[in-house]
């Protein structure tokens, strides 16, 4: 099985709407203003600089986020299940807009040396 690796060379060919990505790597990309409704399972996000994205009703299951920055990105009604965040930042955009986690939940996620990840959770985060 060949895994999909999304990088700056093939980034433009990716459909972010209503897809299902499993065992994929998203590496060294800098998306801006993209609306995402796809689901992600067992994916790795490494060195991603996401600006003004909207992850709408997205499910992240067993995903790893490493050295990622999300600036002014929204995660309405997203679910993070057993994900891991290493050296990530969820920060304001250049206009002072913060990341939003309205209706988002996290279950059994691990957050290491990261700041600003704040979905609702009644489970260990």
C-alpha positions in Angstrom: 0.0 0.0 0.0 1.5 3.3 -1.0 0.7 6.2 1.4 -0.3 9.6 0.2 2.2 12.2 1.1 0.9 15.8 0.6 3.7 18.3 0.2 4.2 21.7 -1.6 4.6 19.8 -4.9 1.1 18.2 -4.9 -0.8 20.3 -2.5 -2.9 22.0 -5.2 -4.3 18.7 -6.3 -5.9 17.8 -2.9 -9.6 17.9 -2.5 -10.4 19.1 1.1 -14.2 18.7 0.8 -16.0 15.5 1.9 -13.0 13.1 1.5 -11.6 10.5 3.9 -7.8 10.4 4.4 -6.2 7.5 6.1 -2.5 6.9 6.7 -1.5 10.1 5.0 1.3 12.5 5.6 0.8 16.3 5.3 4.3 17.8 5.3 5.7 21.3 4.9 2.5 22.9 3.6 1.2 26.4 4.2 -2.5 26.5 3.4 -4.4 29.7 3.6 -8.2 30.2 3.9 -9.2 26.7 3.0 -12.5 25.2 4.0 -12.1 21.5 5.1 -14.9 19.0 5.6 -12.9 15.8 5.1 -12.0 13.3 7.9 -8.6 12.1 8.8 -7.5 8.8 10.5 -4.0 7.8 11.4 -2.6 10.8 9.5 0.6 12.8 10.3 0.7 16.6 10.0 4.3 17.9 10.2 5.6 21.4 9.7 2.2 22.7 8.7 1.5 26.5 8.9 -2.2 26.8 8.5 -3.7 30.3 8.2 -7.4 31.2 8.3 -8.6 27.6 7.7 -12.0 26.3 8.7 -12.2 22.7 9.7 -16.0 22.2 9.7 -17.3 19.0 11.4 -14.0 17.3 10.8 -13.1 14.1 12.7 -9.4 13.5 13.5 -8.7 10.0 14.8 -5.3 8.8 15.9 -3.6 11.8 14.1 -0.2 13.2 15.0 0.4 17.0 14.7 4.1 17.9 15.0 5.6 21.4 14.8 2.3 22.8 13.4 1.0 26.4 13.6 -2.6 27.2 13.2 -3.2 31.0 12.9 -6.8 32.2 13.2 -8.1 28.8 12.3 -11.5 27.6 13.3 -12.5 24.0 14.3 -16.4 24.2 14.7 -17.9 20.9 15.9 -14.7 19.0 15.2 -13.8 15.8 17.1 -10.2 15.0 18.1 -9.9 11.3 19.2 -6.6 9.9 20.6 -4.6 12.6 18.7 -1.1 13.8 19.7 0.1 17.4 19.5 3.9 18.0 19.7 5.4 21.5 19.6 2.2 23.0 18.1 0.7 26.5 18.4 -2.8 27.7 18.0 -2.4 31.5 17.7 -4.0 34.7 16.5 -3.9 35.7 12.9 -2.4 39.0 11.8 -5.7 40.8 12.5 -5.9 39.5 16.1 -8.4 36.8 15.4 -7.9 33.8 17.6 -8.4 30.1 16.8 -11.9 29.0 17.6 -13.0 25.6 19.0 -16.8 26.2 19.2 -18.5 22.9 19.7 -15.2 21.0 19.3 -14.3 18.1 21.6 -11.2 16.2 22.4 -11.0 12.6 23.8 -7.8 11.0 25.1 -5.5 13.4 23.3 -1.9 14.0 24.3 -0.6 17.6 24.2 3.2 18.1 24.6 5.0 21.5 24.5 2.0 23.0 22.6 -0.2 26.0 23.3 -3.7 27.2 22.5 -5.4 23.8 21.9 -8.7 24.3 23.7 -11.6 22.2 22.6 -14.2 21.1 25.2 -13.3 17.8 26.9 -14.5 15.7 29.8 -11.7 13.3 29.1 -8.0 13.4 29.6 -6.3 16.0 27.3 
